[in-house]
């Protein structure tokens, strides 16, 4: 009998509910983070302090609220907000309307081998997505020793555990307050860095491969 493999308990529950598939045919085998994601990578860090959004321009990535939160946080006085990829005209205009054009930077397409140093140079990963089936950037940032701010919905709490600062992704105020806190509270940053490295260590591709073999025999 065919088995369905997925990466999180959240997606497993969604598949069972949406497709009316028997529970014993859907298995969470998890995801992992590669060995290249580790603290200390410096070759491709940006020459200014920044918050990082590893993202794309899809609406569920919640980028407009991120920009709004950054603009109201007063953090633009001391650091940049960096997005991977390139801006759409709509997002660029939104940034201009919030008067943070000089402080928001688009890094373009980043080759995977350069991602670890981009994570490692960030003050924090800002990832308040509205919906994720897993959320691999959370683990990649944690493995690099970067504090994480993410959403309290869908798969993200499951992936982050207690190793990230969780917010309501529909609340610009919550995102803004959490941004300020994760930048200014050195004790919190150290705690998130330590817990993040421990959390990322629990997710390996070898574990995923083992679970796949167990299920498919």
Secondary structure as GFF3:
##gff-version 3
##sequence-region A 1 217
A	DSSP	beta_strand	4	6	.	.	.	ID=ss1
A	DSSP	alpha_helix	9	19	.	.	.	ID=ss2
A	DSSP	three_ten_helix	23	25	.	.	.	ID=ss3
A	DSSP	beta_strand	26	28	.	.	.	ID=ss4
A	DSSP	beta_strand	50	53	.	.	.	ID=ss5
A	DSSP	three_ten_helix	59	61	.	.	.	ID=ss6
A	DSSP	alpha_helix	63	73	.	.	.	ID=ss7
A	DSSP	three_ten_helix	75	77	.	.	.	ID=ss8
A	DSSP	beta_strand	80	83	.	.	.	ID=ss9
A	DSSP	alpha_helix	89	97	.	.	.	ID=ss10
A	DSSP	three_ten_helix	101	103	.	.	.	ID=ss11
A	DSSP	beta_strand	104	106	.	.	.	ID=ss12
A	DSSP	alpha_helix	112	120	.	.	.	ID=ss13
A	DSSP	beta_strand	124	127	.	.	.	ID=ss14
A	DSSP	alpha_helix	136	143	.	.	.	ID=ss15
A	DSSP	beta_strand	148	151	.	.	.	ID=ss16
A	DSSP	alpha_helix	156	160	.	.	.	ID=ss17
A	DSSP	beta_strand	165	167	.	.	.	ID=ss18
A	DSSP	alpha_helix	172	184	.	.	.	ID=ss19
A	DSSP	alpha_helix	186	200	.	.	.	ID=ss20
A	DSSP	alpha_helix	205	216	.	.	.	ID=ss21
###
